[in-house]
Every structure is written in C-alpha cells, then in structure tokens.
Amino acid sequence: MKSNVAELIAKRLDAMPAGERRAAQTLVANYPLIGLKTVAEFSQQAGVSSPTILRFVGRLGFHNYAEFQAALQDELAAQLQSPASRTYAPSSRGRGAVSPMLEATLDNLRETFRHISDRQLEEIAACLAERRGHMFLIGGRFTDPLARYMAAHLAIIRPNVFHLAGQESMWRDRLIDMGKHDVILIFDIRRYQDSLLRFAEKAHQRGVAIVLITDQWLSPIARFAKHVVAGRTAMPSAWDSSAALFAISESLIDAVTRRLESAGARRIREMEGLR
C-alpha cells in the first residue's frame, strides 16, 4: 500500500535537517494546501529557501515538485469524498462480502503502525499521563464513541479525565476552565467537522496541549496540535473504518497505564474499595 505525503513526513522527519524540518512542519500545519502553492510561496511561508523546499520534496521520494503536487492533489480529492461518491470493491467470487473488508482492515492496521514510531507513542503517553492538569476527550459524528471509550479507561488510572459530550455550546463553556496544564485529545476524520476545528483553535489560544488522532489526509486541526497521529481509514466501502483509530486508542491506553503503573494501581484499589 502506497504511503501518502503525511506518512512519508512522519517516517522521515527525524532524519531531516532543520530547514527541511521547518518545511515539513509548515506543510503539516497547512495540509495539503500549502504544498499546492508555488515553490516560492511555500518557501516564503516556511521561512526557508526554495532549494530547501526542493530538497525536502526529494527526501520524500518525489522526482520533482510537479510529482509532489500531483500526489497532494490526489489526496485532496480523496479527502473531500462523501460516502455517496465512493465506489464499492466487488467481492471475490466465492469468498463473500466479508473477505475484502477484512483484508482492507488488516492492511489499514499494518500501514498505520508502520508509520507510527514507539517514540511518538511514548511522547503522547507522557502528555496524557501528566496529572497536574485536566484531560478532555472529544470526537466527531462517527469518532466520538472512541473518545468516550478512551475516557472511560483513563478515568480509572488518573484523575480529572472528562469526555466532552452534547452540543458545541456545552464544549465551549468548558473552555473557561482550561489552561496551559491541560490536554485535549480530539478524534477528527474526513469530512472534517468545523465545530471541532473552532473548538480546537480556541483551546489552543488558551495554551491547552492538543493531541489529534486523525486519518491519513490530516484534519485541519493539525495546525493547532502538539501531537498528530494519523490512522488509515479508507475501505472498499461507502464508509471509512475506525479500526486503526481504535487500535491507536488501545495502544495509548496501555502506554499511559504502564507509565502510571504504581499510581494507577493505587487508584484502582481505592476505586474497588469504594465499589
């Protein structure tokens, strides 16, 4: 399965010199639109030279800037697809409808974790395990159940974990209590939710650390996020899959649990006693 541009960046970011790293960070923060501008416009926004942009593009494996832009244009088209516009993959004869879906799900899981490093997961786990502040979790129309699932687990091992439910006005009211010691974990996949973007921007302005779990095309919330994890979601179906996002969630739950091992165990024992 071919990697997209965001995945190539995640895979090669640590090996990039400072100028190329700035180009990569600028692209992720304005994904994918800044990459569809001219080399001169991209370099000006990133604060690097045009040759640096071309070296960055070459490091990602593209032969030239036009090839790089063609890849981004394909991603943008995929990002904007609605369920009605997606095609169904025909089932293999005699194998039923389940087989291609299962194979696609397994491919999504493999590709997702091929592009996520242990270091990245540990850095996010450290952010989520910081108990000085509050943790808030929220998702979109189809991903909010993942936020609720994570919140239910993390509330057992650390204090001050809250799932933000209900209408947008209710989330925005919670902003008054958020500050620089707090963290928000947001799930957002195509077609990205404007209300989550507005909420993330306001939280970012208040100094809240944002962890974004998104798809391979990157939610625009990435421009405000301290950490971004992209999971593969595309399927041979009208619908995207959250299986890889669920696996990311469980990996983070496990990593935070291990990081808070002794404190979490005490909290569980006390909780069991109260029950």
TIGU-552010 format. One record per residue (C-alpha): residue number from 1; x, y, z. Coordinates in steps of 0.2 Angstrom, whole numbers. Each point is the difference from the previous one (the first is absolute). Layout:
// residues N
    k     xx     yy     zz
  NUM      X      Y      Z
...
// end
This chain:
// residues 275
    k     xx     yy     zz
    1      0      0      0
    2      7     17     -5
    3      4     12     13
    4     -7     18     -1
    5     10     16      2
    6     -5      2     19
    7      6    -18      3
    8     16      3     -9
    9      4     15     11
   10     -4     -9     16
   11     12    -14     -6
   12     14     11     -5
   13     -1     16     11
   14     13     -5     13
   15     13     -2    -14
   16     -4     18     -7
   17     12     15      3
   18     -8     15      8
   19     -5      9    -16
   20     -9    -15     -7
   21     -8     -4     17
   22     -7     18     -1
   23     -7     -4    -17
   24     -8    -16      6
   25     -8      8     15
   26     -7     14    -11
   27     -7    -12    -11
   28     -8    -10     14
   29     -7     15      8
   30     -8      5    -17
   31     -3    -17     -7
   32     -1     -2    -15
   33     -4     17     -7
   34     17      9      3
   35      8    -14    -10
   36    -11      4    -15
   37      7     18     -1
   38     16      5    -10
   39     17     -5      7
   40      3     19      3
   41    -16      2     10
   42      3    -16     10
   43     18      5      4
   44     -6     17      6
   45    -13     -7     12
   46     12    -12      7
   47     14     13      2
   48     13    -11    -10
   49      7      1    -18
   50     -7     -7    -15
   51     14    -12     -2
   52     -4     -7     17
   53    -18     -3     -5
   54      6    -10    -15
   55     12    -10     11
   56    -14     -3     12
   57    -11     -6    -15
   58     14    -11     -6
   59      3     -8     18
   60    -18     -5     -1
   61      4    -10    -15
   62     -8     11    -14
   63     10      3    -16
   64     -6     18     -1
   65    -12     13      7
   66    -13     -4    -13
   67     -1    -18      5
   68     -1      5     18
   69    -15     12     -3
   70     -8    -14    -11
   71      0    -11     16
   72     -7     13     11
   73    -14      4    -13
   74     -5    -18      0
   75      0      0     19
   76    -11     16      0
   77    -13     -8    -11
   78     -1    -15     11
   79     -1     11     15
   80    -16      8     -7
   81     -9    -16     -5
   82    -17     -3      8
   83     -7    -18      3
   84    -11      2    -16
   85     15      3    -11
   86     10    -15      5
   87      1    -16    -10
   88     -3    -17      7
   89     13    -13     -3
   90     -8    -16     -8
   91      2    -15     12
   92     11    -15     -6
   93    -10    -14     -8
   94     -5    -12     13
   95      8      9     15
   96    -15     11      5
   97     -1     18      4
   98     10     -1     17
   99     17     -5     -8
  100      5     16     -9
  101     -6     10     16
  102     11    -10     11
  103     15      1    -11
  104     -2     19     -1
  105     -1      1     19
  106     15    -10      2
  107     10     10    -13
  108     -6     16      9
  109      6     -6     17
  110     17     -5     -8
  111      3     16     -9
  112     -6     11     15
  113     13     -8     12
  114     13      0    -13
  115      0     19      0
  116     -2      2     19
  117     16     -1     10
  118      2     -6     18
  119      8     16      4
  120    -16     10     -6
  121    -11    -11     10
  122     10      2     15
  123      0     19     -2
  124    -18      0     -1
  125     -2    -12     15
  126     11     12     10
  127    -12     14     -4
  128    -15    -10      4
  129      7     -6     16
  130      4     18      7
  131    -11      1     15
  132      2     18      5
  133    -13      5    -12
  134    -17     -6     -7
  135     -2    -11    -15
  136    -15      2    -12
  137     -5    -11    -14
  138    -11      3    -15
  139     -4     -7    -17
  140    -11      3    -15
  141    -16     -7     -7
  142      7    -18     -2
  143     16      1     11
  144     -7      7     16
  145     -4    -18      7
  146     19     -2     -1
  147      3     15     11
  148    -13     -7     12
  149      8    -17      0
  150     18      8      4
  151     -7     11     13
  152     -9    -14      9
  153     17    -10      1
  154     11     15      5
  155    -12      6     13
  156      4    -16     10
  157     19      3      0
  158      1     19      2
  159    -10     14      7
  160     -9     14     -9
  161     -4     -9    -17
  162    -16      7     -8
  163     -9     -5    -16
  164     -8     15     -8
  165    -17     -4     -6
  166    -16      9     -6
  167     -1     16    -11
  168     14     11     -5
  169     -5     14     12
  170      2    -12     14
  171     18     -4     -5
  172      4     18     -2
  173     -6      4     17
  174     13    -12      7
  175     14     11     -8
  176     -1     12     15
  177      8    -13     11
  178     13     -6    -12
  179     18      6      0
  180     18     -3     -4
  181      1    -16     12
  182    -14     -8     -9
  183     -1    -12    -15
  184    -14     -3    -13
  185      0    -16    -10
  186    -11      2    -16
  187     -5    -13    -13
  188     -4      8    -17
  189     -1     -9    -17
  190     -6      5    -17
  191    -12      9     -3
  192      7     11     14
  193    -11      8     12
  194      0     19      1
  195     -6      0     18
  196     15    -10      6
  197     12     12    -10
  198     -8     15      8
  199      1     -8     17
  200     18     -5     -2
  201      6     17     -6
  202     -8      8     16
  203      8    -13     11
  204     17      3     -8
  205     -2     18      3
  206     -1     -4     18
  207     16    -10      0
  208     -8    -17      1
  209     10    -14     -7
  210     -9     -9    -14
  211      2    -18     -5
  212     -8     -4    -17
  213     -5    -17     -6
  214     -5      2    -18
  215      1     -9    -17
  216     13     -1    -13
  217     -6     16     -8
  218      2     10     16
  219    -13     10      8
  220      3     19     -1
  221      1     -1     19
  222     18     -5     -3
  223      5     18     -1
  224     -4      2     19
  225      5    -17      6
  226     16     -4     10
  227     -1    -18     -5
  228     -8     -8    -16
  229     -4    -18     -3
  230     -7     -5    -16
  231     -9    -17     -3
  232     -5     -8    -16
  233    -19      0     -2
  234     -4     -2    -18
  235     -9    -16     -5
  236     -8     -9    -15
  237    -17      7      6
  238    -10     16      1
  239      6      2     18
  240     17      3      8
  241      6    -12     13
  242      5      5     18
  243      9    -17      4
  244     17      8     -1
  245     -5     15     10
  246     -7    -13     13
  247     17     -9      0
  248      9     17      3
  249    -12      4     14
  250      4    -17      9
  251     18      2     -3
  252      0     17      9
  253    -11     -7     14
  254     13    -14      3
  255     15     13     -1
  256     -8     12     12
  257     -5    -15     12
  258     18     -6      0
  259      7     18      2
  260    -12      2     15
  261      3    -18      7
  262      1      3     19
  263    -11     15      1
  264    -13     -8    -11
  265      0    -16     10
  266     -3     10     16
  267    -14      9     -8
  268     -8    -16     -7
  269      1     -8     18
  270     -8     15      8
  271    -13      0    -14
  272     -4    -19      3
  273     -1      4     19
  274    -13     13     -3
  275    -10    -11    -11
// end
